Amino acid sequence: MNISEALKNRVLGEAYFLRAHYHFILVQLFGGVPLITVAQTPQDDLRPARSTREEVYQLILLDLEKAISLLPAKNEMAATDLGRATKGAAIGMLAKVQLTLGNYNETIALCETLQTMGYSLHTRYSDNFNPATKKRR
């Protein structure tokens, strides 16, 4: 394809981010699910075996690490790209996955990384649901 390296990296990062996101939902609901990481052909098994919960989480962690390395930071993106996955979103999701796995030290380190990137929480929880206090960044 005749596209820039930056665009290629962003699209790959978004794909890794989305695959991790959807596998995270699936593993929380169903435990181990079949992992299909390569393109399928008509000759492939239409009933792949379930992977273990641990294998699914391993793929999620790998995908998020790849997404973090490929995605741009929010302040590096054009206004027309608002709503796309960013490095901060991938780090935030990785923190959530680590928290789910009980890896509290990793979770704290990731949240501290997010703070250095300019992300913060409201001081009052109820402000998250108040349109007047919506943070715009």
ZIQUI-V294017 format. One record per residue. N is the residue number from 0. RES is the residue in one small letter. PSI is psi as a letter, one per 20 degrees, with the letter a starting at -180 (NA if undefined). NEAR is the number of other ideal C-beta (glycine too) atoms within 10 Angstrom. Layout:
n:res:psi:near
N:RES:PSI:NEAR
N:RES:PSI:NEAR
This chain:
n:res:psi:near
0:m:q:5
1:n:m:3
2:i:q:9
3:s:q:8
4:e:h:7
5:a:g:11
6:l:g:10
7:k:g:12
8:n:g:14
9:r:g:21
10:v:g:15
11:l:g:15
12:g:g:23
13:e:h:18
14:a:g:15
15:y:g:23
16:f:g:25
17:l:h:13
18:r:g:18
19:a:g:23
20:h:g:19
21:y:h:12
22:h:h:19
23:f:g:20
24:i:g:10
25:l:g:16
26:v:h:22
27:q:h:12
28:l:h:8
29:f:i:11
30:g:c:12
31:g:p:16
32:v:r:18
33:p:p:12
34:l:o:17
35:i:o:11
36:t:j:8
37:v:q:6
38:a:p:6
39:q:q:10
40:t:r:6
41:p:h:5
42:q:i:5
43:d:q:10
44:d:p:9
45:l:i:6
46:r:m:5
47:p:q:12
48:a:q:8
49:r:p:13
50:s:r:19
51:t:r:13
52:r:g:14
53:e:h:11
54:e:h:14
55:v:g:22
56:y:h:19
57:q:g:13
58:l:g:18
59:i:g:24
60:l:g:17
61:l:g:13
62:d:g:25
63:l:h:27
64:e:g:14
65:k:g:18
66:a:g:27
67:i:g:21
68:s:h:13
69:l:h:21
70:l:q:26
71:p:q:18
72:a:q:12
73:k:h:17
74:n:i:11
75:e:i:12
76:m:q:17
77:a:q:8
78:a:h:5
79:t:i:7
80:d:j:13
81:l:p:9
82:g:i:7
83:r:r:17
84:a:q:22
85:t:r:25
86:k:g:23
87:g:h:20
88:a:g:20
89:a:h:25
90:i:g:21
91:g:g:18
92:m:h:21
93:l:h:24
94:a:g:21
95:k:g:15
96:v:g:24
97:q:h:21
98:l:g:15
99:t:h:14
100:l:i:14
101:g:j:8
102:n:m:15
103:y:h:10
104:n:g:8
105:e:h:16
106:t:g:18
107:i:g:13
108:a:g:12
109:l:g:21
110:c:h:17
111:e:h:10
112:t:g:17
113:l:h:18
114:q:h:10
115:t:i:7
116:m:j:15
117:g:j:11
118:y:q:16
119:s:r:10
120:l:q:12
121:h:q:13
122:t:h:7
123:r:p:9
124:y:g:8
125:s:h:8
126:d:i:13
127:n:h:11
128:f:j:9
129:n:o:10
130:p:h:5
131:a:h:5
132:t:j:12
133:k:p:10
134:k:p:10
135:r:p:3
136:r:NA:8
